[in-house]
Amino acid sequence: MIKDKISDYIFHTTFDSSVTNITDKIFGIDINWQTHEWQDNWGEYVSSDNVKVVWRSQLDIGSEIFDVLEKYIKKYFSYIDNDQFKDGGLRNISDIRFNKYNSNSLMKPHIDHIRNLFDGEQKGIPILSMVGLLNDDFIGGEFLLCGNDMKLKKNSLLIWPSNFMYPHEVMPIKEGTRYSFVAWCW
């Protein structure tokens, strides 16, 4: 069944303690946060000093989070009523990237047609984007998707299509530190 509006394909839920138990570990370990770097539409690398990142594979966090996210991906396909993918039609989930936004940092408007997920051996096109918010004890940092404030709270999870119809951004952090994770499926 085809939905009527692009908002019909945005799934907003709260993840359960199985995710929180895993992701809360990042608050208790010493992390070497790196500068966020990505490829622009022309394949050139761009970096942003204001957002710091670290990948799950660089941390002492096991792969069990992938099983949990797979459960939510299946819920997403049930939510949009797509029989083709309900039973796990997407087989790949990227490594999970944790983001740290300090005061005055932001993520500019962009879409997730990400080329640097793929290294020549791993090939594909992102189909779904996922964002999980790990804390909400900061001011600012609203997550806008298609121009709408998604009103994320701690443990919120968003899943949506990774295409040009879903621009998104993180507004500037006014006070505190915002932690989130992102991942993509294909």
C-alpha positions in Angstrom: 0.0 0.0 0.0 1.4 3.4 -0.9 1.0 6.1 1.7 -0.3 9.6 0.9 2.4 11.9 2.4 6.1 11.8 3.0 5.5 12.1 6.7 3.8 8.7 6.5 7.2 7.2 6.1 8.8 8.6 9.2 8.7 6.2 12.2 9.2 7.8 15.6 9.3 5.5 18.6 11.1 5.0 21.9 13.8 2.4 22.1 13.8 0.0 25.0 16.3 -0.7 27.8 18.2 -3.2 25.6 19.5 -0.2 23.5 19.9 2.1 26.5 22.0 -0.6 28.4 24.3 -0.7 25.4 24.5 3.0 24.5 24.8 4.3 28.1 28.3 2.6 28.1 29.6 5.6 26.0 29.1 7.9 29.0 31.3 5.8 31.2 34.4 5.3 29.0 37.2 7.5 27.8 36.5 8.2 24.2 38.8 9.7 21.5 36.2 11.8 19.8 37.1 12.6 16.2 36.2 15.5 13.9 33.1 14.7 11.8 34.1 14.2 8.2 32.0 13.3 5.1 32.0 13.4 1.3 30.1 16.1 -0.5 28.1 15.6 -3.7 31.3 15.9 -5.7 33.2 13.3 -3.7 35.4 15.8 -1.8 36.0 15.3 1.9 34.6 18.0 4.1 35.0 18.3 7.9 33.3 20.0 10.7 35.2 20.9 13.9 31.9 21.5 15.8 30.6 17.9 15.8 32.6 15.1 17.1 32.1 11.4 16.2 33.2 7.9 17.2 32.2 4.6 15.6 30.8 1.7 17.5 33.6 -0.5 16.2 36.1 1.8 17.9 34.4 1.4 21.3 34.1 -1.5 23.8 30.5 -2.0 22.7 29.5 -5.3 21.3 27.5 -6.0 18.1 24.3 -6.9 20.0 23.0 -3.4 19.2 22.6 -4.5 15.6 20.1 -7.2 16.6 18.1 -4.7 18.5 18.1 -2.2 15.6 17.0 -4.9 13.2 13.9 -5.4 15.4 13.0 -1.8 15.0 13.7 -1.9 11.2 11.1 -4.7 11.0 8.7 -2.6 13.0 9.3 0.2 10.6 8.3 -1.9 7.6 5.2 -3.1 9.5 4.4 0.6 10.3 4.6 1.6 6.6 2.8 -1.6 5.6 5.4 -2.9 3.2 5.3 -6.6 2.8 8.4 -6.8 0.6 10.7 -5.8 3.6 8.7 -7.0 6.6 10.8 -10.2 7.0 14.2 -8.6 6.7 14.5 -7.5 3.1 17.4 -5.1 4.1 20.4 -7.2 5.1 22.9 -4.6 5.9 23.2 -2.0 8.7 26.2 0.3 8.8 28.5 0.6 11.7 26.8 2.9 14.3 28.2 6.4 14.6 27.9 8.2 17.9 27.7 12.0 17.6 28.7 14.5 20.3 27.4 18.1 20.0 28.9 20.6 22.4 27.7 24.2 22.9 27.3 26.1 19.6 27.6 23.0 17.5 25.0 22.0 14.9 24.5 19.7 11.9 23.7 21.7 8.7 20.8 20.7 6.5 21.6 17.6 4.4 20.2 14.4 3.0 21.6 10.9 3.6 22.7 9.8 0.2 26.0 8.8 1.7 28.7 7.5 -0.5 31.5 7.1 2.1 29.8 4.2 3.8 31.1 2.1 1.0 34.7 1.3 0.6 34.8 -0.7 -2.7 34.3 -4.0 -1.0 31.1 -3.0 0.7 28.7 -1.5 -1.9 25.2 -0.2 -1.8 22.9 2.8 -1.5 21.5 3.8 1.9 17.7 3.0 1.9 16.9 3.9 5.6 18.4 6.4 8.0 18.2 6.0 11.8 18.8 8.5 14.6 18.7 7.7 18.3 18.9 10.4 21.0 20.8 9.3 24.0 20.2 12.2 26.4 18.0 15.3 26.6 19.7 17.3 29.3 20.8 20.1 26.9 19.1 23.3 25.5 18.7 23.7 21.8 19.8 20.9 19.4 16.3 20.3 18.0 16.2 17.7 15.2 14.4 19.0 12.2 13.3 16.5 9.5 11.6 17.9 6.4 11.5 21.3 8.3 9.6 19.8 11.3 10.8 19.7 14.8 10.6 16.0 15.7 10.4 16.7 19.5 13.0 14.0 20.4 13.5 13.0 24.0 16.0 10.7 25.6 15.7 7.2 24.0 13.8 8.5 20.9 14.4 6.6 17.7 13.6 7.9 14.2 13.7 5.8 11.0 13.0 7.3 7.6 14.0 6.9 3.9 17.5 8.0 3.0 16.7 10.1 0.0 16.3 13.7 -1.3 12.8 14.1 0.1 14.0 13.9 3.7 16.4 16.8 4.4 17.3 17.1 8.1 19.5 19.0 10.5 20.4 19.5 14.1 19.9 23.1 15.3 22.6 24.8 17.4 23.2 23.6 20.9 22.7 26.5 23.3 23.8 24.8 26.5 25.0 21.4 27.5 26.1 18.4 25.3 23.9 16.4 23.0 24.6 12.8 22.3 23.0 10.7 19.6 23.7 7.8 17.3 23.1 7.3 13.6 23.1 4.3 11.3 22.0 3.5 7.8 20.5 0.4 6.1 20.7 -1.0 2.6 
